[in-house]
């Protein structure tokens, strides 16, 4: 049985989307139990609409709901210990739940998760991992916005975190890892990216395959299973891709309604268009995963509907079932056991002087 | 009459694409003259195929051709003074041409352009500007890869350069400027981006309207006319968008050929699909513009065909005709005349302490 704590007050629609999502999810995974945190007057009416939830949901009233526009520091000040967001995270810390899901604001959720769960030993900073649909399937991209900038060791941590997530979620035994970089020779890359590449190359971890640098267009191609970057460029890449997808969908809609002929064409091809819509459905890959904390927190998109929120729960469920945290801990241990190899890095680096990265 | 210098040896296809592009372009703009640099044995056979070019092209043989995989330092070492790339750039410096177009490798072209033309007075570093198709039209995004990282003053320079290009190319009197950033409150932004925002806000230039921070998905929406960022995230945004567009085009092709019905639909809607293809045609927005140098250099995509290369020439032509360099110089002068206002920044900043950016 997997136990899931839910912040019912997050997102643009709150319990009106979250509660129906629980019902949708429970049909798929009847072996789940929920602890739902929120304001009673908002959540009870929604719960009443889904009698099927009664035996699987424990509801806990919280006076405070973190607002979508609260700054992280405000949220912590007003919501620590008593908001639905805090309590949902805390349920993971207290061992009452295996994973926490919230559609609340990202900054507040990360601040609270960090404060409450703390980062794992040997991890400097947590990251937010996104699942990116590619032409080959799905890849993981991290960090997409937990923090700005990262040094080489933090990038290596992200590689380990993302690699463990890839194995837990997609059952890829040795996921391939790429460091996001720009392709122009010689101005190629920030020093920290280059150094991270060297560390990954020389430690030769059994849990992952370091493939070298990748560029922005490699993400959608699925060139590697895990794309590692710091939060600024990761966030920009993610939002740029979302924006481009919306832009093209708009072009397509406009093109299909431009003439009678195109409308007839649309009518015949509507099955294909539905398949395409399915393929481009951002709800299916909804959910940013907070990695590097002592517990799993999944951030659902704030504007999503109940299908999207249910997809975020799916994600949390799968990661718990596949023991994500254990895998990360094992990989970290492995990495630090290989540390003596790292000490060889200085020598190796001198040997390789002038040799470029892939 | 506008005089254009051409590096015929650049790109994946060299003169086989470049020369036909000249013919295509000349039909549109018969008032142009070309100086074409390249290896005689490669260029002459191509020129022979287009007798219409004879009266408009001066050909100059160069022994050396910079290769697509040459590192900038190699290219400079072997090609300075004698390669087709160098000579084409130098023609601008010597006043023999108004603009230089090359499909050669970006790093080498930038290194040579910088070395030969030098950066403008009061500009620290050049930038590469891309034209980005948006749902509202076209925006300019810079820097997309001239260099990694930028301090606040360099970002402000980029805003001025991009603003001038927007006015020269799109006749927008006061283009709106946005600084690319991430949206999470409080971890929001790198210090240099914040500081650039403050400088732009307090100088209140007549030549542009500073609109605040924008995010990755704002680029495709056309939220602002000019998106300013440093080369690492700019390059990643550009390539990620290109990758996403290709990915979706692939999905669409697959969907349309999946069944008889969808093929029939495609047949009826083929006019609409052609319009869509036209809309998504990357060749039309082909050309990265090197800004901040004492002369205009346009970098065409290396893999483009003759239509794409002709579009890059269009771009160079328009910028010359609309006196881009004069505009940049005027804007820079204006900015530095406003410098006394900048000195008020320290005080203004103290007043505004704690107040967020848009």
Interface residues (C-beta under 8 A of the other chain):
Chain A: X69 X71 X72 X73 X105 X106 X107 X110 X134 X135 X145 X146 X147 X148 X149 X180 X182 X183 X184 X185 X186 X187 X189 X190 X215 X216 X217 X218 X219 X220 X221 X229 X231 X232 X233 X235 X236 X237 X238 X239 X240 X241 X242 X243 X244 X245 X246 X247 X248 X250 X251 X252 X255 X256 X258 X259 X261 X262 X264 X265 X266 X267 X268 X269 X270 X271 X272 X273 X275 X276 X279 X280
Chain B: X69 X71 X72 X73 X105 X106 X107 X110 X134 X135 X145 X146 X147 X148 X149 X180 X182 X183 X184 X185 X186 X187 X189 X190 X215 X216 X217 X218 X219 X220 X221 X229 X231 X232 X233 X235 X236 X237 X238 X239 X240 X241 X242 X243 X244 X245 X246 X247 X248 X250 X251 X252 X255 X256 X258 X259 X261 X262 X264 X265 X266 X267 X268 X269 X270 X271 X272 X273 X275 X276 X279 X280
